[in-house]
Amino acid sequence: MITRVNAMRQNPLSAWLILGFLLSTPRLGPSPSAQQNGTLIVSGQPGQAPLVQMSGKSYVDVETLARLANGSLSFKGSQITLTLPAADTTATVPSESQPSTSGFSKDFIKAGIEVGSTIREWRAALMSSVQNGYPVTDDFLAGYRRRASTNLRLASVAVSTDSDRSAFQLLSNELDKMQQLSNQVLDARQNMSYMSANALRDDPLNQQILTCARSLAAMAASGQFQDDGSCR
């Protein structure tokens, strides 16, 4: 049976696109009698359905349409309900709303660089004080310690990927070692122990801090986490 489609929509967008086409196709010819004139193709679906023209309007067999669109029909009195497959909404979700779990996030990279920069300034100030024989006090180093701790907390908030979490642990280790080096120098000064100008140059802890800093900088540049063991 050929009939004009009266459709209830389960998939609003797809159904109205198809039904709107069927009900509003312009006149293909002047003859008032029924005649096949054209075919209907549903984008993304194989096969086609013949269009029949009657009184200047185009019609298609609803069963053929349902089969062509992978849909189904149900009948209630004189009403025909055409149900189309649900649309795949996952394709419309912006990729940025689904952050990757690998690699570093931009926010963490920025926060991590701030942590590394503060620790570098802290180390440089400590090295300069020892090399030049300047007094080293807890008050002098407190500002560096406070800024580094604050930046580390900001980095923890920015963690969103597996690489972020792994690198954050290494940043924490770096900060801990810098604190240990500061305490080492403070203890020596408070105990009036002699420290040569080059005391920190070959100090194993100082060298480990420097090596870790270089490793973290390389990771930030590559955007990938690579633990070479220097920050453990």
Sine and cosine of phi, psi and omega as CSV:
sin_phi,cos_phi,sin_psi,cos_psi,sin_omega,cos_omega
0.00,0.00,0.71,-0.70,0.07,-1.00
-0.98,-0.22,0.80,-0.59,-0.04,-1.00
-0.59,-0.81,0.39,-0.92,0.08,-1.00
-0.96,0.29,0.68,-0.73,-0.13,-0.99
-0.97,0.22,0.79,-0.61,0.15,-0.99
-0.89,-0.45,0.99,-0.15,-0.21,-0.98
-0.93,-0.36,0.68,-0.73,0.20,-0.98
-0.99,-0.13,0.65,-0.76,-0.16,-0.99
-0.98,-0.22,0.76,-0.66,0.16,-0.99
-0.98,-0.21,-0.54,0.84,0.08,-1.00
-0.93,-0.37,1.00,-0.04,-0.22,-0.98
-0.81,0.58,-0.75,0.66,-0.11,-0.99
-0.92,0.38,-0.79,0.62,-0.05,-1.00
-0.90,0.44,-0.68,0.73,-0.05,-1.00
-0.89,0.46,-0.72,0.69,-0.03,-1.00
-0.93,0.38,-0.53,0.85,0.06,-1.00
-0.89,0.45,-0.71,0.70,-0.02,-1.00
-0.94,0.35,-0.75,0.66,-0.08,-1.00
-0.93,0.37,-0.57,0.82,0.04,-1.00
-0.89,0.46,-0.61,0.79,0.04,-1.00
-0.91,0.42,-0.68,0.73,-0.05,-1.00
-0.92,0.40,-0.62,0.79,-0.12,-0.99
-1.00,0.02,-0.19,0.98,-0.08,-1.00
-0.79,-0.61,0.22,0.98,0.05,-1.00
-0.86,0.50,0.77,-0.64,-0.06,-1.00
-0.90,0.43,0.32,-0.95,-0.05,-1.00
-0.85,0.53,0.80,-0.60,0.01,-1.00
-1.00,-0.10,-0.22,0.98,-0.01,-1.00
-0.12,-0.99,0.30,-0.96,-0.10,-0.99
-0.99,0.10,-0.19,0.98,-0.12,-0.99
-0.94,0.34,0.76,-0.65,0.02,-1.00
-0.98,0.21,-0.19,0.98,-0.04,-1.00
-1.00,0.08,0.37,-0.93,-0.03,-1.00
-0.95,0.31,0.70,-0.71,0.08,-1.00
-0.39,-0.92,0.59,-0.81,0.05,-1.00
-0.96,0.29,0.77,-0.64,-0.03,-1.00
-0.49,-0.87,0.99,0.10,0.02,-1.00
0.94,-0.35,0.13,-0.99,0.02,-1.00
-0.71,-0.71,0.41,-0.91,0.05,-1.00
-0.95,-0.31,0.77,-0.64,0.07,-1.00
-0.86,-0.51,0.78,-0.63,0.06,-1.00
-1.00,-0.09,0.86,-0.50,-0.04,-1.00
-0.83,0.56,0.75,-0.66,0.02,-1.00
1.00,0.06,-0.04,1.00,-0.02,-1.00
-0.86,-0.51,0.63,-0.78,0.04,-1.00
-0.97,0.25,0.38,-0.93,0.07,-1.00
1.00,0.05,0.04,-1.00,0.00,-1.00
-0.45,-0.89,0.30,-0.95,0.00,-1.00
-0.82,-0.57,0.68,-0.73,0.01,-1.00
-0.95,0.32,0.65,-0.76,0.10,-1.00
-0.99,-0.12,0.69,-0.72,0.05,-1.00
-0.90,-0.44,0.73,-0.69,-0.02,-1.00
-0.98,-0.21,0.76,-0.65,0.07,-1.00
-0.66,-0.75,0.82,-0.57,0.04,-1.00
0.80,0.60,0.65,0.76,0.08,-1.00
0.98,0.18,0.10,1.00,0.02,-1.00
-0.84,-0.54,0.48,-0.88,-0.07,-1.00
-0.98,-0.20,0.66,-0.75,-0.03,-1.00
-0.74,-0.67,0.36,-0.93,0.05,-1.00
-0.65,-0.76,0.51,-0.86,0.05,-1.00
-0.92,0.40,0.82,-0.57,-0.10,-0.99
-0.90,0.43,-0.55,0.83,0.02,-1.00
-0.92,0.39,-0.63,0.77,0.06,-1.00
-0.91,0.42,-0.66,0.75,0.02,-1.00
-0.88,0.47,-0.70,0.71,-0.01,-1.00
-0.87,0.49,-0.69,0.72,0.01,-1.00
-0.91,0.42,-0.66,0.75,-0.04,-1.00
-0.90,0.43,-0.60,0.80,-0.05,-1.00
-1.00,-0.09,0.18,0.98,-0.05,-1.00
0.84,0.54,0.58,0.82,0.00,-1.00
-0.96,-0.27,-0.21,-0.98,0.01,-1.00
-0.60,-0.80,0.36,-0.93,-0.01,-1.00
-0.88,-0.47,0.55,-0.84,0.16,-0.99
-0.67,-0.74,0.50,-0.86,-0.10,-0.99
-0.84,-0.54,0.68,-0.73,0.08,-1.00
-0.60,-0.80,0.98,-0.20,-0.09,-1.00
0.90,0.43,-0.79,-0.62,0.01,-1.00
-1.00,-0.02,0.08,1.00,-0.04,-1.00
-0.99,-0.14,0.70,-0.71,0.05,-1.00
-0.92,-0.40,0.80,-0.60,0.04,-1.00
-0.96,-0.29,0.86,-0.51,0.05,-1.00
-0.98,-0.18,0.88,-0.47,0.00,-1.00
-0.95,-0.30,0.84,-0.54,0.00,-1.00
-0.97,-0.23,0.41,-0.91,0.01,-1.00
-0.85,0.53,0.56,-0.83,0.01,-1.00
-0.89,0.45,0.61,-0.79,0.01,-1.00
-0.94,0.33,0.55,-0.84,0.06,-1.00
-0.99,0.12,0.98,-0.20,-0.07,-1.00
-0.99,0.14,-0.19,0.98,-0.05,-1.00
-0.92,0.39,-0.44,0.90,-0.02,-1.00
-0.94,0.33,-0.33,0.95,-0.04,-1.00
-1.00,0.00,-0.10,1.00,-0.02,-1.00
-0.97,0.23,0.83,-0.56,0.00,-1.00
-0.86,0.51,0.66,-0.75,-0.05,-1.00
-0.89,0.46,-0.48,0.88,-0.02,-1.00
-0.94,0.35,-0.28,0.96,0.03,-1.00
-0.99,0.11,-0.05,1.00,0.04,-1.00
-0.84,-0.55,0.97,0.23,-0.11,-0.99
-0.88,0.48,0.62,-0.79,0.05,-1.00
-0.93,0.36,0.50,-0.86,0.01,-1.00
-1.00,-0.05,0.02,1.00,0.03,-1.00
-0.89,-0.45,0.38,-0.92,-0.05,-1.00
0.97,0.23,0.15,-0.99,-0.01,-1.00
-1.00,-0.03,0.61,-0.79,0.11,-0.99
-0.98,0.18,0.44,-0.90,-0.04,-1.00
-0.89,0.46,-0.66,0.75,-0.02,-1.00
-0.90,0.43,-0.63,0.78,-0.01,-1.00
-0.94,0.35,-0.65,0.76,0.03,-1.00
-0.84,0.55,-0.72,0.70,-0.01,-1.00
-0.89,0.45,-0.72,0.70,-0.01,-1.00
-0.92,0.39,-0.63,0.78,0.00,-1.00
-0.90,0.43,-0.62,0.79,0.04,-1.00
-0.89,0.45,-0.61,0.79,0.04,-1.00
-0.90,0.44,-0.65,0.76,0.04,-1.00
-0.88,0.47,-0.75,0.66,-0.02,-1.00
-0.88,0.48,-0.62,0.79,-0.01,-1.00
-0.91,0.42,-0.67,0.74,-0.01,-1.00
-0.92,0.40,-0.66,0.75,0.03,-1.00
-0.91,0.42,-0.62,0.79,0.02,-1.00
-0.90,0.45,-0.67,0.74,0.03,-1.00
-0.91,0.41,-0.63,0.77,0.03,-1.00
-0.87,0.49,-0.74,0.67,-0.01,-1.00
-0.90,0.44,-0.66,0.75,-0.01,-1.00
-0.89,0.45,-0.65,0.76,0.01,-1.00
-0.91,0.41,-0.64,0.77,0.00,-1.00
-0.93,0.38,-0.69,0.72,0.01,-1.00
-0.88,0.47,-0.69,0.72,-0.02,-1.00
-0.90,0.44,-0.64,0.77,-0.01,-1.00
-0.90,0.44,-0.67,0.74,-0.01,-1.00
-0.93,0.36,-0.70,0.71,-0.04,-1.00
-0.90,0.44,-0.54,0.84,-0.05,-1.00
-0.98,-0.19,0.02,1.00,0.05,-1.00
0.96,0.29,0.40,0.92,0.01,-1.00
-0.97,0.24,0.44,-0.90,0.06,-1.00
-0.91,0.41,0.65,-0.76,0.05,-1.00
-0.88,-0.47,0.91,-0.41,-0.01,-1.00
-0.84,-0.55,0.28,-0.96,0.01,-1.00
-0.90,0.43,-0.59,0.80,0.03,-1.00
-0.89,0.45,-0.60,0.80,-0.01,-1.00
-0.90,0.44,-0.63,0.77,-0.06,-1.00
-1.00,-0.01,-0.19,0.98,-0.09,-1.00
-0.87,0.49,-0.64,0.77,-0.03,-1.00
-0.89,0.45,-0.67,0.74,0.04,-1.00
-0.91,0.42,-0.68,0.73,-0.01,-1.00
-0.89,0.45,-0.67,0.74,-0.03,-1.00
-0.91,0.41,-0.70,0.71,-0.01,-1.00
-0.91,0.41,-0.64,0.77,0.00,-1.00
-0.91,0.42,-0.66,0.75,0.01,-1.00
-0.91,0.41,-0.64,0.77,0.03,-1.00
-0.90,0.44,-0.70,0.71,0.00,-1.00
-0.92,0.40,-0.53,0.85,0.05,-1.00
-0.92,0.38,-0.61,0.79,0.05,-1.00
-0.91,0.42,-0.64,0.77,0.04,-1.00
-0.90,0.44,-0.60,0.80,0.04,-1.00
-0.91,0.41,-0.59,0.81,0.01,-1.00
-0.91,0.42,-0.57,0.82,0.03,-1.00
-0.93,0.36,-0.51,0.86,-0.05,-1.00
-0.99,0.15,-0.15,0.99,-0.03,-1.00
-0.89,0.46,0.81,-0.59,0.01,-1.00
-0.59,-0.81,-0.16,0.99,0.00,-1.00
-0.81,-0.58,0.20,-0.98,0.04,-1.00
-0.88,0.47,-0.64,0.77,0.02,-1.00
-0.91,0.42,-0.63,0.77,0.06,-1.00
-0.84,0.54,-0.74,0.67,-0.05,-1.00
-0.89,0.46,-0.67,0.74,-0.01,-1.00
-0.92,0.39,-0.68,0.73,-0.01,-1.00
-0.94,0.35,-0.53,0.85,0.02,-1.00
-0.88,0.48,-0.62,0.78,0.03,-1.00
-0.89,0.46,-0.62,0.78,0.02,-1.00
-0.94,0.35,-0.61,0.79,0.08,-1.00
-0.88,0.47,-0.65,0.76,0.03,-1.00
-0.89,0.46,-0.66,0.75,0.04,-1.00
-0.89,0.46,-0.66,0.75,0.00,-1.00
-0.89,0.46,-0.68,0.74,0.02,-1.00
-0.91,0.41,-0.65,0.76,0.03,-1.00
-0.88,0.48,-0.67,0.74,-0.02,-1.00
-0.93,0.36,-0.57,0.82,0.04,-1.00
-0.92,0.40,-0.60,0.80,0.06,-1.00
-0.91,0.41,-0.63,0.78,0.04,-1.00
-0.89,0.45,-0.65,0.76,0.01,-1.00
-0.91,0.41,-0.65,0.76,0.04,-1.00
-0.89,0.46,-0.69,0.72,0.01,-1.00
-0.90,0.44,-0.58,0.81,0.01,-1.00
-0.89,0.46,-0.70,0.71,0.01,-1.00
-0.94,0.34,-0.66,0.75,0.01,-1.00
-0.88,0.48,-0.69,0.72,0.00,-1.00
-0.88,0.47,-0.66,0.75,-0.01,-1.00
-0.91,0.43,-0.66,0.75,0.00,-1.00
-0.94,0.35,-0.64,0.77,0.00,-1.00
-0.93,0.37,-0.51,0.86,0.02,-1.00
-1.00,0.00,0.12,0.99,0.01,-1.00
0.86,0.51,0.46,0.89,0.04,-1.00
-0.97,0.23,0.59,-0.81,-0.03,-1.00
-0.97,0.26,0.70,-0.71,0.10,-0.99
-0.76,-0.65,0.85,-0.53,0.03,-1.00
-0.95,0.31,0.26,-0.97,-0.01,-1.00
-0.88,0.47,-0.47,0.88,-0.03,-1.00
-0.97,-0.24,0.37,0.93,-0.09,-1.00
-0.88,0.48,-0.58,0.82,-0.06,-1.00
-1.00,0.01,-0.25,0.97,-0.10,-1.00
-0.87,0.49,-0.68,0.74,-0.02,-1.00
-0.96,-0.27,0.20,0.98,0.00,-1.00
-0.92,0.40,0.79,-0.62,-0.05,-1.00
-0.84,0.54,-0.64,0.77,-0.01,-1.00
-0.92,0.39,-0.65,0.76,0.03,-1.00
-0.90,0.44,-0.65,0.76,0.02,-1.00
-0.92,0.40,-0.58,0.82,0.02,-1.00
-0.93,0.38,-0.64,0.77,0.04,-1.00
-0.88,0.47,-0.68,0.73,0.00,-1.00
-0.91,0.42,-0.69,0.72,0.00,-1.00
-0.90,0.43,-0.65,0.76,0.03,-1.00
-0.90,0.44,-0.66,0.75,0.01,-1.00
-0.87,0.50,-0.66,0.75,0.02,-1.00
-0.92,0.40,-0.62,0.78,0.03,-1.00
-0.91,0.42,-0.69,0.73,0.01,-1.00
-0.91,0.42,-0.62,0.78,0.02,-1.00
-0.90,0.43,-0.62,0.79,0.02,-1.00
-0.92,0.40,-0.63,0.78,0.03,-1.00
-0.90,0.43,-0.68,0.73,0.01,-1.00
-0.89,0.47,-0.62,0.78,-0.01,-1.00
-0.93,0.37,-0.61,0.79,-0.03,-1.00
-0.99,0.11,-0.39,0.92,-0.04,-1.00
0.98,0.22,0.17,0.99,-0.02,-1.00
-0.78,-0.63,0.58,-0.81,0.01,-1.00
-0.99,0.17,0.79,-0.61,0.04,-1.00
-0.60,-0.80,0.96,-0.28,-0.04,-1.00
-1.00,0.00,0.95,-0.32,0.03,-1.00
-1.00,-0.08,0.10,1.00,0.06,-1.00
1.00,0.04,-0.10,0.99,-0.08,-1.00
-0.97,0.25,-0.26,0.97,-0.03,-1.00
-0.96,-0.27,0.20,0.98,-0.03,-1.00
-1.00,0.01,0.00,0.00,0.00,0.00
